[in-house]
Amino acid sequence: MTRLVVHSGFHGPDTAALNRLVHHNHHELRAAGLEVLHRAYMIGLEAAVERSATANSRYDPVWGGRSWAERALTAEAIGDARAVILTGKGLAGRMPGWRDVIGYDHLPPAIEGVAQGLAEAGHDIALHYTLCPPEVFLDHCHWTLLTGAAIAMTRDAFWARYHAAADLIGMVERIRARLDPIPVTWAMIDGEEPNPTPLYHAAGLDPKGIVDLLPPPRRRRRGYDPALEQEILALHDSPNHRAMIDRISDLLREAE
């Protein structure tokens, strides 16, 4: 039976850096019996998690996971690989701070349902998450929502309201408890280049002998800028939403 490793991250740890690295090495990994599927394969699975990881959702994540697997994980896609990595960054549901989302409380049962659906489709499942420190998580969520005109809150106010959501290790442990005996692992990305070894181990692959090619350069994280924050907050009073978005984009370009 082929092992299916579903790799994702919460908001903030730059999971895309690890995605780029494993995709950059897909020829070497394929020779070692590990197939890496592009994030495009994850869209249906991400939708299943997002639709079920909300309050009062009536969406059935078991059906979502099973039907997605039957459509996407064809023999043509998997080939004769001993393990398959599906790597993306959208299996955490909505970002805390978005509309009425306070945290990830609805995520564990959603992931449990999707994993059950994948297992019912005949796959041996493992989950691997990339995490980041709480302060990186909170800054990322705040800046993404502020510059996207989704919230009008200072950094300090956002930290005070959403600090509980930043316990990402605790959330992974809750997911692990729900999915037992399905293996759930995690690795921290904290300002360093991503280490793919834990992900390879989750796939049952010995990484020795695999040469990790350099991935494309990582995007530079923007440090906290209180003056720029105040300029953006002042724009939130604008009656013209489109003009506000355009002006925020101009400010961000000017600050680079």
MARBA-3410 file (N, C-alpha, C, O; in Angstrom, 1 decimal):
256
0.8,-1.2,0.0,0.0,0.0,0.0,0.9,1.3,0.0,1.9,1.3,0.7 ~ 0.6,2.2,-0.8,1.3,3.5,-0.9,1.0,4.4,0.3,-0.2,4.5,0.6 ~ 2.0,4.9,0.9,1.8,5.8,2.0,1.6,7.2,1.4,2.3,7.7,0.5 ~ 0.6,7.9,1.9,0.2,9.2,1.5,0.5,10.2,2.6,-0.1,10.2,3.7 ~ 1.5,11.0,2.4,1.9,12.0,3.4,1.3,13.4,3.0,1.7,13.9,2.0
0.4,13.9,3.9,-0.2,15.1,3.6,0.5,16.2,4.4,0.5,16.2,5.7 ~ 1.2,17.1,3.8,2.0,18.1,4.4,1.4,19.5,4.3,1.0,19.9,3.2 ~ 1.2,20.1,5.4,0.7,21.5,5.4,1.3,22.3,6.5,2.1,21.8,7.2 ~ 0.9,23.5,6.6,1.3,24.4,7.6,0.2,25.3,8.0,-0.8,25.5,7.3 ~ 0.3,25.9,9.2,-0.6,26.9,9.7,-0.2,28.2,9.0,0.8,28.2,8.2
-0.9,29.2,9.4,-0.6,30.5,8.8,0.7,31.1,9.4,0.7,31.3,10.6 ~ 1.7,31.4,8.6,2.9,32.1,9.1,4.2,31.5,9.0,5.2,32.2,8.9 ~ 4.3,30.1,9.0,5.7,29.5,9.0,6.4,29.5,7.6,7.5,28.9,7.5 ~ 5.8,30.1,6.6,6.4,30.0,5.3,6.6,28.6,4.8,7.6,28.2,4.3 ~ 5.5,27.9,4.9,5.4,26.5,4.4,5.8,26.4,2.9,6.3,25.4,2.4
5.6,27.5,2.2,5.9,27.5,0.8,7.4,27.3,0.5,7.7,26.7,-0.5 ~ 8.2,27.7,1.5,9.7,27.5,1.3,10.0,26.0,1.2,10.8,25.5,0.4 ~ 9.3,25.2,2.1,9.5,23.7,2.1,8.9,23.1,0.9,9.4,22.2,0.3 ~ 7.7,23.7,0.5,7.1,23.2,-0.8,8.0,23.4,-1.9,8.2,22.4,-2.8 ~ 8.7,24.5,-2.0,9.6,24.8,-3.2,10.8,23.8,-3.1,11.2,23.3,-4.2
11.3,23.5,-1.9,12.4,22.7,-1.8,12.1,21.2,-2.3,12.9,20.7,-3.1 ~ 11.0,20.7,-1.8,10.7,19.3,-2.2,10.4,19.2,-3.7,10.7,18.2,-4.4 ~ 9.7,20.2,-4.2,9.4,20.2,-5.6,10.7,20.4,-6.5,10.8,19.8,-7.5 ~ 11.6,21.2,-5.9,12.9,21.4,-6.6,13.7,20.1,-6.7,14.4,19.9,-7.6 ~ 13.4,19.2,-5.7,14.2,17.9,-5.7,13.3,16.7,-6.2,13.7,15.6,-5.9
12.3,17.0,-6.9,11.4,15.9,-7.2,12.0,14.8,-8.1,11.6,13.6,-8.0 ~ 13.0,15.1,-8.9,13.6,14.0,-9.7,14.4,13.1,-8.8,14.3,11.9,-8.9 ~ 15.2,13.6,-7.8,15.9,12.8,-6.9,15.0,12.0,-6.0,15.2,10.8,-5.8 ~ 13.9,12.6,-5.6,13.0,11.9,-4.7,12.2,10.8,-5.5,12.0,9.7,-4.9 ~ 11.9,11.0,-6.7,11.2,10.0,-7.5,12.1,8.8,-7.7,11.7,7.7,-7.7
13.4,9.0,-7.9,14.4,7.9,-8.0,14.4,7.1,-6.7,14.8,5.9,-6.8 ~ 14.1,7.7,-5.6,14.2,7.0,-4.3,12.8,6.4,-4.0,12.6,5.9,-2.9 ~ 11.8,6.5,-4.9,10.5,5.9,-4.6,9.5,6.8,-4.0,8.5,6.4,-3.5 ~ 9.8,8.1,-4.0,8.9,9.1,-3.4,8.4,10.1,-4.5,9.2,10.8,-5.1 ~ 7.1,10.1,-4.7,6.5,11.0,-5.6,6.0,12.3,-4.9,5.4,12.2,-3.9
6.2,13.4,-5.5,5.8,14.7,-4.9,4.8,15.3,-5.9,5.1,15.6,-7.1 ~ 3.6,15.5,-5.4,2.5,16.1,-6.2,2.4,17.6,-6.0,2.5,18.1,-4.9 ~ 2.1,18.3,-7.1,2.1,19.7,-7.1,0.9,20.2,-6.2,-0.1,19.5,-6.0 ~ 1.0,21.4,-5.7,-0.1,21.9,-4.8,-1.4,22.0,-5.5,-2.5,22.0,-4.8 ~ -1.4,22.0,-6.8,-2.7,22.0,-7.5,-3.6,20.8,-7.2,-4.8,20.9,-7.2
-2.9,19.7,-6.8,-3.6,18.5,-6.4,-4.4,18.7,-5.1,-5.3,18.0,-4.8 ~ -3.9,19.7,-4.3,-4.5,19.9,-3.0,-5.7,20.7,-3.0,-6.4,20.8,-1.9 ~ -6.1,21.4,-4.1,-7.2,22.3,-4.0,-8.5,21.7,-3.5,-9.1,22.3,-2.6 ~ -8.9,20.6,-4.0,-10.1,20.0,-3.5,-10.0,19.6,-2.0,-11.0,19.7,-1.3 ~ -8.8,19.1,-1.6,-8.7,18.7,-0.2,-8.7,19.9,0.7,-9.3,19.9,1.8
-8.0,21.0,0.3,-8.1,22.2,1.0,-9.5,22.7,1.2,-9.9,23.2,2.2 ~ -10.3,22.7,0.1,-11.7,23.1,0.2,-12.5,22.3,1.2,-13.3,22.8,1.9 ~ -12.2,21.0,1.2,-12.9,20.1,2.1,-12.7,20.5,3.6,-13.6,20.5,4.4 ~ -11.4,20.8,3.9,-11.1,21.2,5.2,-11.7,22.6,5.6,-12.2,22.8,6.6 ~ -11.5,23.5,4.6,-12.0,24.9,4.9,-13.5,24.9,5.1,-14.0,25.6,6.0
-14.2,24.1,4.3,-15.7,24.2,4.4,-16.2,23.5,5.7,-17.3,23.8,6.2 ~ -15.4,22.5,6.2,-15.9,21.8,7.4,-15.3,22.4,8.7,-15.8,22.1,9.8 ~ -14.2,23.2,8.6,-13.6,23.7,9.8,-14.1,25.1,10.2,-13.4,26.0,10.6 ~ -15.4,25.2,10.2,-16.1,26.4,10.6,-17.3,26.1,11.5,-17.8,25.0,11.5 ~ -17.7,27.1,12.3,-18.8,26.8,13.2,-20.1,26.5,12.5,-20.4,27.1,11.4
-20.8,25.5,13.0,-22.1,25.1,12.4,-22.0,24.6,11.0,-23.0,24.7,10.3 ~ -20.9,24.1,10.6,-20.8,23.6,9.2,-21.5,22.3,9.1,-21.5,21.4,10.0 ~ -22.2,22.1,8.0,-22.9,20.9,7.7,-22.2,20.0,6.6,-22.7,19.0,6.2 ~ -21.0,20.5,6.2,-20.3,19.8,5.2,-19.7,18.5,5.8,-19.2,18.6,7.0 ~ -19.7,17.4,5.1,-19.2,16.2,5.6,-17.7,16.0,5.1,-17.5,15.7,3.9
-16.8,16.2,6.0,-15.3,16.1,5.6,-14.9,14.7,5.2,-14.0,14.5,4.4 ~ -15.6,13.6,5.7,-15.3,12.3,5.3,-15.6,12.1,3.8,-14.8,11.6,3.1 ~ -16.7,12.5,3.4,-17.1,12.5,2.0,-16.1,13.3,1.2,-15.7,12.9,0.1 ~ -15.8,14.5,1.7,-14.9,15.4,1.0,-13.5,14.7,0.7,-13.0,14.8,-0.4 ~ -12.9,14.1,1.8,-11.6,13.5,1.6,-11.7,12.3,0.7,-10.8,12.1,-0.1
-12.7,11.4,0.9,-12.8,10.2,0.1,-13.0,10.6,-1.4,-12.4,10.0,-2.3 ~ -14.0,11.5,-1.7,-14.3,11.8,-3.1,-13.1,12.5,-3.8,-12.8,12.3,-4.9 ~ -12.4,13.3,-3.0,-11.2,14.0,-3.5,-10.1,12.9,-3.9,-9.5,13.0,-5.0 ~ -9.9,12.0,-3.0,-8.9,11.0,-3.3,-9.2,10.1,-4.5,-8.3,9.8,-5.3 ~ -10.5,9.8,-4.6,-10.9,9.0,-5.8,-10.7,9.7,-7.1,-10.4,9.1,-8.1
-10.8,11.1,-7.1,-10.6,11.9,-8.3,-9.2,12.2,-8.6,-8.7,12.1,-9.7 ~ -8.4,12.5,-7.5,-7.1,13.1,-7.7,-6.0,12.1,-7.7,-5.0,12.2,-8.4 ~ -6.1,11.1,-6.8,-5.0,10.1,-6.6,-5.2,8.9,-7.5,-5.4,7.8,-7.0 ~ -5.1,9.2,-8.8,-5.2,8.1,-9.8,-3.9,7.4,-9.9,-2.8,7.8,-9.5 ~ -4.0,6.2,-10.6,-2.7,5.4,-10.8,-1.8,6.2,-11.7,-0.5,6.1,-11.5
-2.3,7.0,-12.5,-1.4,7.9,-13.4,-0.7,8.9,-12.6,0.5,9.2,-12.8 ~ -1.3,9.4,-11.5,-0.7,10.5,-10.7,0.3,9.9,-9.8,1.4,10.4,-9.6 ~ 0.0,8.7,-9.2,0.9,8.1,-8.2,2.0,7.3,-8.8,3.1,7.2,-8.3 ~ 1.7,6.6,-9.9,2.6,5.7,-10.5,3.0,4.5,-9.6,2.1,4.0,-8.9 ~ 4.2,4.1,-9.5,4.6,3.0,-8.7,5.4,3.4,-7.5,6.2,2.7,-6.9
5.1,4.7,-7.0,5.8,5.2,-5.9,5.5,4.5,-4.6,4.3,4.1,-4.4 ~ 6.5,4.3,-3.7,6.2,3.7,-2.4,5.5,4.7,-1.5,4.8,4.3,-0.6 ~ 5.7,6.0,-1.7,5.1,7.0,-0.9,4.9,8.2,-1.7,5.6,8.5,-2.7 ~ 3.9,9.0,-1.4,3.5,10.2,-2.1,3.4,11.3,-1.1,2.8,11.2,-0.1 ~ 4.0,12.5,-1.4,3.9,13.7,-0.6,3.0,14.6,-1.3,3.2,15.0,-2.5
1.9,15.0,-0.6,1.0,16.1,-1.1,1.4,17.3,-0.2,1.1,17.4,1.0 ~ 2.0,18.3,-0.8,2.5,19.4,0.0,1.8,20.7,-0.5,1.8,21.1,-1.6 ~ 1.2,21.4,0.5,0.5,22.6,0.3,0.5,23.5,1.5,1.4,23.2,2.4 ~ -0.3,24.4,1.6,-0.4,25.2,2.8,-1.8,25.6,3.2,-2.0,26.6,3.9 ~ -2.8,24.9,2.7,-4.2,25.3,3.0,-5.0,24.4,3.8,-6.2,24.3,3.7
-4.3,23.6,4.7,-5.1,22.6,5.5,-5.3,23.1,6.9,-5.4,22.3,7.8 ~ -5.4,24.4,7.1,-5.6,25.0,8.4,-6.9,25.7,8.5,-7.2,26.3,9.6 ~ -7.7,25.7,7.5,-8.9,26.5,7.5,-8.7,28.0,7.4,-7.6,28.4,6.9 ~ -9.6,28.8,7.9,-9.5,30.2,7.8,-8.5,30.8,8.8,-8.4,30.2,9.9 ~ -7.9,31.8,8.4,-6.9,32.5,9.3,-7.6,33.2,10.5,-8.6,33.9,10.3
-7.2,33.0,11.7,-7.7,33.7,12.8,-7.7,35.2,12.6,-6.7,35.8,12.2 ~ -8.8,35.9,12.9,-8.9,37.3,12.6,-9.8,37.5,11.4,-10.3,38.7,11.2 ~ -10.0,36.5,10.6,-10.8,36.7,9.4,-12.3,36.5,9.8,-12.7,35.5,10.2 ~ -13.0,37.6,9.6,-14.4,37.7,10.0,-14.6,37.2,11.4,-14.1,37.9,12.3 ~ -15.4,36.1,11.6,-15.7,35.7,13.0,-14.8,34.6,13.5,-15.1,33.9,14.4
-13.6,34.3,12.8,-12.8,33.2,13.1,-11.8,33.7,14.3,-11.1,34.6,14.1 ~ -12.0,33.0,15.4,-11.2,33.3,16.6,-9.9,32.4,16.7,-8.9,32.9,17.1 ~ -10.0,31.2,16.3,-8.9,30.2,16.3,-9.1,29.0,15.5,-9.9,29.1,14.5 ~ -8.5,27.9,15.8,-8.5,26.7,15.0,-9.4,25.6,15.7,-9.2,24.4,15.5 ~ -10.3,26.0,16.6,-11.0,25.0,17.4,-11.8,24.0,16.6,-12.0,22.9,17.0
-12.2,24.4,15.4,-13.0,23.5,14.5,-12.1,22.7,13.6,-12.7,21.9,12.8 ~ -10.8,22.8,13.7,-9.9,22.2,12.8,-9.7,20.7,13.1,-9.8,19.9,12.2 ~ -9.5,20.3,14.3,-9.3,18.8,14.6,-10.3,17.9,14.1,-10.0,16.9,13.4 ~ -11.7,18.1,14.3,-12.6,17.2,13.7,-12.7,17.3,12.2,-13.0,16.3,11.6 ~ -12.4,18.4,11.6,-12.4,18.5,10.2,-11.2,17.7,9.6,-11.4,16.9,8.6
-10.0,17.8,10.2,-8.9,17.0,9.7,-9.2,15.5,10.0,-8.8,14.7,9.1 ~ -9.8,15.2,11.1,-10.1,13.8,11.4,-11.0,13.2,10.3,-10.8,12.1,9.8 ~ -12.0,14.0,9.9,-13.0,13.5,8.9,-12.3,13.3,7.6,-12.6,12.3,6.9 ~ -11.5,14.3,7.2,-10.8,14.2,5.9,-9.9,13.0,5.9,-9.8,12.2,4.9 ~ -9.1,12.8,7.0,-8.2,11.6,7.0,-9.0,10.3,7.0,-8.5,9.4,6.3
-10.1,10.3,7.6,-10.9,9.1,7.5,-11.4,8.8,6.1,-11.4,7.6,5.6 ~ -11.7,9.9,5.4,-12.1,9.7,4.0,-11.0,9.2,3.1,-11.2,8.4,2.2 ~ -9.8,9.7,3.4,-8.6,9.3,2.6,-8.3,7.8,2.9,-8.0,7.0,2.0 ~ -8.5,7.4,4.2,-8.2,6.0,4.5,-9.3,5.1,3.9,-9.0,4.0,3.4 ~ -10.5,5.6,3.8,-11.6,4.8,3.2,-11.4,4.6,1.7,-11.8,3.6,1.1
-10.6,5.5,1.1,-10.3,5.4,-0.3,-9.1,4.5,-0.5,-8.7,4.3,-1.7 ~ -8.6,3.9,0.5,-7.5,2.9,0.4,-6.1,3.3,0.6,-5.2,2.7,0.0 ~ -5.9,4.4,1.3,-4.6,5.0,1.4,-4.1,4.9,2.9,-4.8,5.1,3.8 ~ -2.8,4.6,3.0,-2.1,4.7,4.3,-1.7,6.1,4.5,-0.9,6.7,3.8 ~ -2.2,6.7,5.6,-2.1,8.2,5.8,-1.1,8.6,6.8,-0.9,7.9,7.9
-0.4,9.7,6.6,0.4,10.3,7.6,0.3,11.8,7.4,0.2,12.3,6.3 ~ 0.3,12.6,8.5,0.2,14.1,8.4,1.5,14.7,8.9,2.1,14.2,9.9 ~ 2.0,15.7,8.3,3.1,16.5,8.7,2.9,18.0,8.6,2.5,18.4,7.6 ~ 3.0,18.7,9.7,2.8,20.1,9.8,4.1,20.9,10.0,5.0,20.4,10.7 ~ 4.2,22.0,9.3,5.2,23.0,9.7,4.6,24.1,10.5,3.5,24.6,10.2
5.4,24.5,11.6,4.9,25.5,12.5,5.9,26.6,12.6,7.0,26.6,12.0 ~ 5.5,27.7,13.3,6.4,28.8,13.6,6.1,29.3,15.0,5.1,29.0,15.6 ~ 7.0,30.1,15.6,6.8,30.6,16.9,5.6,31.5,17.0,5.2,32.1,16.0 ~ 5.0,31.6,18.2,3.7,32.4,18.3,3.8,33.8,17.8,2.9,34.3,17.2 ~ 5.0,34.5,18.1,5.1,35.9,17.7,5.1,36.0,16.2,4.6,37.0,15.6
5.8,35.0,15.5,5.8,35.1,14.0,4.4,34.8,13.5,4.0,35.5,12.5 ~ 3.7,33.9,14.1,2.3,33.6,13.6,1.4,34.8,13.8,0.7,35.2,12.8 ~ 1.4,35.4,15.0,0.5,36.6,15.2,0.9,37.7,14.3,0.0,38.4,13.8 ~ 2.2,38.0,14.1,2.6,39.1,13.2,2.1,38.9,11.8,1.7,39.8,11.1 ~ 2.3,37.6,11.4,1.9,37.3,10.0,0.4,37.5,9.8,0.0,38.1,8.8
-0.4,36.9,10.7,-1.9,37.0,10.5,-2.3,38.5,10.6,-3.1,38.9,9.8 ~ -1.7,39.2,11.6,-2.1,40.6,11.7,-1.8,41.4,10.4,-2.6,42.2,9.9 ~ -0.6,41.3,9.9,-0.1,42.1,8.8,-0.9,41.7,7.5,-1.2,42.5,6.7 ~ -1.1,40.4,7.3,-1.9,39.9,6.2,-3.3,40.5,6.1,-3.8,40.9,5.1 ~ -4.0,40.5,7.3,-5.3,41.0,7.4,-5.4,42.5,7.3,-6.3,43.0,6.7
-4.4,43.1,8.0,-4.4,44.6,7.9,-4.2,45.1,6.5,-4.9,46.0,6.1 ~ -3.2,44.6,5.8,-2.9,45.1,4.5,-3.9,44.6,3.5,-4.0,45.2,2.4 ~ -4.7,43.6,3.8,-5.7,43.2,2.9,-7.1,43.8,3.2,-8.1,43.5,2.7 ~ -7.0,44.8,4.1,-8.2,45.6,4.5,-9.3,44.7,5.1,-10.5,45.1,5.0 ~ -8.9,43.6,5.8,-9.9,42.7,6.4,-10.1,43.1,7.9,-11.2,42.8,8.4
-9.2,43.8,8.5,-9.3,44.2,9.9,-8.7,45.6,10.0,-7.9,46.1,9.2 ~ -9.1,46.3,11.1,-8.6,47.6,11.4,-8.2,47.6,12.9,-8.8,48.2,13.7 ~ -7.1,46.8,13.1,-6.6,46.7,14.5,-5.1,46.9,14.6,-4.4,46.6,13.6 ~ -4.7,47.4,15.7,-3.2,47.6,15.9,-2.6,46.2,16.2,-3.4,45.2,16.5 ~ -1.3,46.1,16.1,-0.6,44.8,16.4,-0.9,44.4,17.8,-1.2,43.2,18.0
-0.8,45.3,18.8,-1.0,45.0,20.2,-2.4,44.5,20.4,-2.6,43.5,21.2 ~ -3.4,45.1,19.8,-4.8,44.7,20.0,-5.0,43.3,19.4,-5.7,42.5,19.9 ~ -4.4,43.1,18.2,-4.6,41.7,17.6,-3.9,40.7,18.4,-4.5,39.6,18.6 ~ -2.7,40.9,18.9,-2.0,39.9,19.8,-2.9,39.6,21.0,-3.0,38.5,21.4 ~ -3.5,40.6,21.6,-4.3,40.4,22.8,-5.6,39.6,22.5,-6.0,38.7,23.3
-6.2,39.8,21.4,-7.4,39.1,21.0,-7.2,37.6,20.6,-8.0,36.7,20.8 ~ -6.1,37.4,19.8,-5.9,36.1,19.2,-4.7,35.3,19.7,-4.3,34.4,19.0 ~ -4.2,35.7,20.9,-3.0,35.0,21.3,-3.2,33.5,21.6,-2.3,32.7,21.4 ~ -4.4,33.1,21.9,-4.7,31.7,22.2,-4.5,30.9,20.9,-4.1,29.7,21.0 ~ -4.8,31.5,19.8,-4.7,30.7,18.5,-3.3,30.4,18.1,-3.0,29.6,17.2
-2.3,31.1,18.8,-0.9,31.0,18.4,-0.3,29.7,19.0,0.9,29.5,18.8 ~ -1.0,29.0,19.8,-0.5,27.7,20.4,-0.6,26.6,19.3,-1.4,25.7,19.4 ~ 0.3,26.7,18.4,0.2,25.8,17.2,0.6,24.4,17.6,0.1,23.4,17.1 ~ 1.6,24.3,18.5,2.0,22.9,19.0,0.8,22.3,19.7,0.6,21.1,19.5 ~ 0.1,23.0,20.5,-1.0,22.5,21.2,-2.1,22.0,20.2,-2.8,21.0,20.5
-2.3,22.8,19.2,-3.3,22.4,18.2,-2.9,21.1,17.5,-3.7,20.2,17.2 ~ -1.6,21.0,17.1,-1.2,19.7,16.5,-1.4,18.5,17.4,-1.7,17.4,17.0 ~ -1.1,18.7,18.7,-1.3,17.7,19.6,-2.8,17.3,19.7,-3.1,16.1,19.9 ~ -3.7,18.2,19.6,-5.1,17.9,19.6,-5.5,17.1,18.3,-6.3,16.2,18.4 ~ -4.9,17.5,17.2,-5.1,16.8,16.0,-4.6,15.4,16.1,-5.2,14.4,15.7
-3.4,15.2,16.7,-2.8,13.9,16.9,-3.7,13.0,17.7,-3.8,11.8,17.4 ~ -4.2,13.6,18.8,-5.1,12.8,19.7,-6.3,12.3,18.9,-6.8,11.2,19.2 ~ -6.9,13.1,18.1,-8.1,12.8,17.3,-7.8,11.7,16.3,-8.6,10.8,16.0 ~ -6.6,11.7,15.7,-6.3,10.9,14.6,-5.6,9.5,15.0,-5.4,8.6,14.1 ~ -5.1,9.4,16.2,-4.4,8.2,16.6,-5.2,7.0,16.2,-6.4,6.9,16.4
-4.5,6.0,15.5,-3.1,5.8,15.4,-2.4,6.3,14.1,-1.3,6.0,13.9 ~ -3.2,7.2,13.4,-2.5,7.8,12.2,-1.4,8.7,12.7,-1.6,9.5,13.5 ~ -0.2,8.5,12.1,1.0,9.4,12.6,0.8,10.8,12.2,0.5,11.1,11.1 ~ 1.0,11.7,13.2,1.0,13.1,12.9,2.3,13.7,13.5,2.5,13.6,14.7 ~ 3.1,14.3,12.7,4.4,14.9,13.1,4.4,16.4,12.8,3.6,16.9,12.0
5.4,17.1,13.3,5.5,18.5,13.0,7.0,18.9,13.1,7.8,18.3,13.8 ~ 7.3,20.0,12.5,8.6,20.6,12.5,8.5,22.1,12.6,7.6,22.7,11.9 ~ 9.4,22.8,13.3,9.3,24.2,13.4,10.2,24.9,12.4,11.4,24.5,12.2 ~ 9.7,25.9,11.8,10.5,26.8,10.9,10.7,28.1,11.6,9.7,28.8,11.8 ~ 11.9,28.5,12.0,12.1,29.6,12.8,13.2,30.5,12.2,14.3,30.5,12.8
13.0,31.1,11.1,14.0,31.9,10.5,15.1,31.2,9.8,16.0,31.9,9.2 ~ 15.1,29.9,9.8,16.1,29.2,9.1,15.6,28.6,7.8,14.4,28.6,7.5 ~ 16.5,28.1,6.9,16.0,27.4,5.7,15.3,26.2,6.1,15.7,25.5,7.1 ~ 14.3,25.8,5.5,13.5,24.6,5.9,14.3,23.3,5.8,15.0,23.1,4.8 ~ 14.0,22.5,6.7,14.7,21.2,6.8,13.7,20.1,6.3,12.7,19.9,7.0
13.9,19.4,5.2,13.0,18.5,4.7,13.0,17.1,5.3,12.2,16.3,5.1 ~ 14.1,16.9,6.1,14.3,15.5,6.7,13.1,15.0,7.4,12.7,13.8,7.2 ~ 12.4,15.8,8.3,11.3,15.2,9.0,10.1,14.8,8.1,9.4,13.8,8.3 ~ 10.0,15.6,7.0,9.0,15.2,6.0,9.3,13.9,5.3,8.5,13.1,5.0 ~ 10.6,13.7,4.9,11.1,12.5,4.3,10.9,11.3,5.3,10.4,10.2,4.8
11.2,11.5,6.5,10.9,10.4,7.5,9.5,10.1,7.6,9.1,8.9,7.8 ~ 8.6,11.1,7.6,7.2,10.8,7.6,6.7,9.9,6.5,5.8,9.2,6.6 ~ 7.4,10.0,5.3,7.1,9.2,4.2,7.8,7.9,4.2,7.6,7.1,3.3 ~ 8.6,7.6,5.3,9.3,6.3,5.4,10.5,6.2,4.6,10.9,5.1,4.2 ~ 11.0,7.4,4.2,12.2,7.4,3.3,13.4,7.8,4.1,13.4,8.8,4.8
14.5,7.1,3.9,15.8,7.4,4.5,16.4,8.5,3.6,16.7,8.3,2.4 ~ 16.6,9.8,4.1,17.1,10.9,3.3,18.6,10.8,2.9,19.0,11.6,2.2 ~ 19.3,9.8,3.5,20.7,9.7,3.1,20.9,9.5,1.7,20.2,8.6,1.1 ~ 21.8,10.2,1.1,22.1,10.0,-0.4,21.2,10.9,-1.3,21.5,11.0,-2.5 ~ 20.2,11.6,-0.7,19.5,12.5,-1.5,20.1,13.9,-1.4,20.2,14.5,-0.3
20.5,14.5,-2.5,21.1,15.8,-2.5,20.0,16.8,-2.6,19.3,16.9,-3.6 ~ 19.9,17.7,-1.6,18.9,18.7,-1.6,19.4,19.9,-2.4,20.4,20.6,-2.0 ~ 18.8,20.1,-3.6,19.1,21.3,-4.4,18.7,22.5,-3.7,17.7,22.5,-2.9 ~ 19.3,23.6,-4.0,18.9,24.9,-3.4,17.5,25.3,-4.0,17.3,25.3,-5.2 ~ 16.5,25.6,-3.1,15.2,26.1,-3.6,15.3,27.5,-4.1,16.3,28.2,-3.8
14.3,28.0,-4.7,14.3,29.4,-5.1,14.4,30.3,-3.8,14.0,29.8,-2.7 ~ 14.9,31.5,-3.9,15.1,32.3,-2.7,13.8,32.5,-1.9,12.7,32.7,-2.5 ~ 13.9,32.5,-0.6,12.8,32.8,0.2,12.4,34.3,0.2,13.3,35.1,0.0 ~ 11.1,34.5,0.3,10.7,35.9,0.5,11.2,36.5,1.8,11.2,35.8,2.8 ~ 11.5,37.8,1.8,12.0,38.4,3.0,10.8,38.8,3.9,9.8,39.4,3.4
10.8,38.4,5.2,9.7,38.8,6.1,9.9,40.2,6.4,11.0,40.7,6.7 ~ 8.8,40.9,6.4,8.8,42.3,6.8,8.7,42.4,8.3,7.9,41.8,9.0 ~ 9.6,43.2,8.9,9.6,43.5,10.3,8.4,44.4,10.7,7.9,45.1,9.8 ~ 8.1,44.4,12.0,7.0,45.3,12.4,7.4,46.8,12.2,8.5,47.2,12.6 ~ 6.5,47.5,11.6,6.7,48.9,11.3,5.5,49.7,11.8,4.5,49.8,11.2
5.7,50.3,13.0,4.5,51.0,13.7,4.0,52.2,12.9,2.9,52.5,12.8 ~ 5.0,52.9,12.2,4.6,54.1,11.4,3.7,53.7,10.2,2.7,54.3,9.9 ~ 4.2,52.6,9.5,3.4,52.1,8.4,2.1,51.6,8.8,1.1,51.7,8.1 ~ 2.1,50.9,10.0,0.8,50.4,10.5,-0.2,51.5,10.7,-1.4,51.4,10.3 ~ 0.2,52.7,11.3,-0.7,53.8,11.5,-1.2,54.4,10.2,-2.3,54.8,10.1
-0.3,54.5,9.2,-0.7,55.0,7.9,-1.8,54.1,7.3,-2.8,54.6,6.7 ~ -1.6,52.8,7.4,-2.6,51.9,6.8,-3.9,51.9,7.6,-5.0,51.9,7.0 ~ -3.8,52.0,8.9,-5.0,52.1,9.8,-5.8,53.4,9.4,-7.1,53.4,9.4 ~ -5.1,54.5,9.1,-5.8,55.7,8.8,-6.6,55.6,7.5,-7.6,56.3,7.3 ~ -6.2,54.7,6.6,-6.8,54.5,5.3,-8.2,53.7,5.5,-9.0,53.8,4.6
-8.3,53.0,6.6,-9.5,52.2,6.8,-10.8,53.0,6.9,-11.9,52.5,6.9 ~ -10.6,54.3,7.1,-11.8,55.2,7.2,-12.3,55.6,5.8,-13.3,56.3,5.7 ~ -11.6,55.2,4.8,-11.9,55.6,3.4,-13.2,55.0,3.0,-13.4,53.8,3.2 ~ -14.1,55.8,2.4,-15.4,55.2,1.9,-15.2,54.4,0.6,-16.1,53.6,0.2 ~ -14.1,54.6,-0.1,-13.9,53.9,-1.3,-13.0,52.7,-1.1,-11.7,52.9,-0.9
-13.5,51.5,-1.0,-12.7,50.3,-0.7,-11.6,50.0,-1.7,-10.5,49.7,-1.4 ~ -12.0,50.2,-3.0,-11.0,49.9,-4.1,-9.8,50.9,-4.0,-8.7,50.5,-4.1 ~ -10.1,52.2,-3.8,-9.1,53.2,-3.7,-8.2,52.9,-2.4,-7.0,53.1,-2.4 ~ -8.8,52.4,-1.3,-8.1,52.1,-0.1,-7.1,50.9,-0.4,-5.9,51.0,0.0 ~ -7.5,49.9,-1.1,-6.7,48.8,-1.4,-5.5,49.2,-2.3,-4.4,48.8,-2.0
-5.8,50.1,-3.2,-4.8,50.5,-4.1,-3.7,51.4,-3.4,-2.5,51.3,-3.6 ~ -4.2,52.2,-2.4,-3.3,53.1,-1.7,-2.4,52.2,-0.7,-1.3,52.5,-0.5 ~ -3.0,51.2,-0.1,-2.2,50.3,0.7,-1.1,49.6,-0.1,0.0,49.5,0.4 ~ -1.5,49.2,-1.3,-0.5,48.6,-2.2,0.7,49.6,-2.5,1.8,49.2,-2.5 ~ 0.3,50.8,-2.7,1.3,51.8,-3.0,2.2,52.0,-1.8,3.5,52.1,-1.9
1.7,52.1,-0.6,2.4,52.2,0.6,3.4,51.1,0.8,4.6,51.3,1.2 ~ 3.0,49.9,0.6,3.8,48.7,0.7,5.0,48.7,-0.3,6.1,48.4,0.1 ~ 4.7,49.1,-1.5,5.8,49.2,-2.5,6.8,50.3,-2.1,8.0,50.1,-2.2 ~ 6.3,51.4,-1.6,7.2,52.5,-1.2,8.1,52.1,0.0,9.2,52.6,0.1 ~ 7.5,51.2,0.8,8.3,50.8,2.0,9.3,49.7,1.7,10.2,49.5,2.6
9.3,49.1,0.6,10.3,48.1,0.2,11.7,48.6,0.1,12.6,47.9,-0.2
END
